[in-house]
Amino acid sequence: MRNDNTIMKKHKRSKTGTIINNADKYTDEQSLYTSPEGSRAKGFGLALESSGAKGFGLALEGGGAKGAYHMGVIKAFLEKGYKFGGITGTSIGALNGAAVAQGDFDKAYRLWEKVEPSMLFDIDSEQYRKLVSRDIDKEAIMHFASQAKKIIENKGIDTNKIRSIIGGLINEDRLRRSRTDFGLVTVSVSDFKPVELFKEDIPAGKIIDYLLASANLPIFGLKKIENKYYIDGGFYDNCPINLIASKGYKDIIAVRTLAFGIVQDVKRKDLHVTNIKPSEPPGKVLDFSREQISRSLNMGYYDAIRNISGLTGYKYYIKPFIEKDAAAMLLRFNQKTIKGLMDITDPASSPSSPSDCTSRLLLETTLPRISHLLGLEEEAGYDTILIKLMEILAEEKGLQKYRIYSFRQFTRELKKLPPLPAHDTAKDNESHPQGGLQKMLLTYTSKKPHILAISQYVLDALY
């Protein structure tokens, strides 16, 4: 058993951890032009065999309904032959982790596929709507922490349905017999101390009680075990990497939900931690709607495949192709296409005649401007620029996300979809004559039509 007296005191950062705050609030501009942390244009691939003697460790971050994302990720890793020697989790991560550790991944996955709000909460639809729409952020966490006495007195939302479901899923004897290490995090409000436990530290007959304590959000009241009250482990460490590392695991896969909570800094420097993070906002903590759960399961699966197989893309899943091939595609652009791109990106310096629009101008002048508008790194390759442009267009047109494409397939599918309504970018540039887009106030509304026009120009010129 591990017991640490250090609990978060400051709002932004303490000596030991960071509060993840409002991580699920993505702006429209972010969703279109920048990839959430953890997604990538360059795939890297992940070795099947761990370099450590104990194999892979798995850490599952808390996040309520976002826990469906865990199951999609784990499904991909299991299908590809990965094995986990140990699992730790906080809140929903502890519940999912216990099911996987006892060998019942398939049963837990099926439960996620069929779960509905009415299975979990004994409240009417209007109450549930208010519950789902409620923002639980940093200020809420600090408020709940400061109101411990009142929370104890308040019984909170009835959790009998949740306990019944967990009781039907988790088998304490099977979990204890399993050779897979398992640990969880909760917080004792009575002692104002975090509590980190492995299954061997938990008293007999109390596994489910401590699992519920780990997942005990303030809206549920406090979980009483014997003479002490417990609350969600996200108040101390929402992604228990250090806990699994304490068992000797050096290769650790951390499945993130980016939900509210405190995440402790990784203490050991000799760890290899692979973070699998949602490529898009994974929904609200209490949104157990069928649509949202299905989306999270799919996103988790394909985000994991991206990492395992080294796929490219930010929000789509594209087989990698080399920059040399991307350059060859660009060099096939005709002068009319290059002229059109220059007219959009910087009409003040665009040659008057298409005959003066050379491939050199495209590669050395226009593409760097486009890369800058996309918010890409200065050294971004031609392949990265092309993928980003096509993904923006694909998202706008509603192209199916959850499948694996080659770049050629991706562009072919895009060309099958109806074109977007035309937008007069020249009129926008007239109001900003000093260098076109480079001099504009690049707000979401001003940038979007230009980026889409660039993307469509490029799509029409490919293949």
RANORFEN-V84301 format. One record per run of one state. SS is the DSSP state (a for helix, b for strand, c for the rest). FROM is the first residue (numbers start at 1). TO is the last residue. If there is no record, write none. Layout:
SS;FROM;TO
SS;FROM;TO
//
This chain:
c;1;1
b;2;4
c;5;12
b;13;13
c;14;16
b;17;20
c;21;27
a;28;33
c;34;55
b;56;60
c;61;63
a;64;79
c;80;83
b;84;90
c;91;91
a;92;101
c;102;104
a;105;114
c;115;116
a;117;120
c;121;124
a;125;133
c;134;137
a;138;146
c;147;147
a;148;153
c;154;159
a;160;169
c;170;171
a;172;177
c;178;180
b;181;188
c;189;192
b;193;198
a;199;201
c;202;206
a;207;214
c;215;217
a;218;220
c;221;222
b;223;225
c;226;227
b;228;232
a;233;235
c;236;240
a;241;245
c;246;250
b;251;255
c;256;260
b;261;264
c;265;271
b;272;276
c;277;289
a;290;309
c;310;311
b;312;312
c;313;316
b;317;318
c;319;322
a;323;331
c;332;334
a;335;349
c;350;353
a;354;356
c;357;358
a;359;373
c;374;381
a;382;397
c;398;403
b;404;405
c;406;406
a;407;416
c;417;424
a;425;430
c;431;435
a;436;439
c;440;443
a;444;461
c;462;463
//
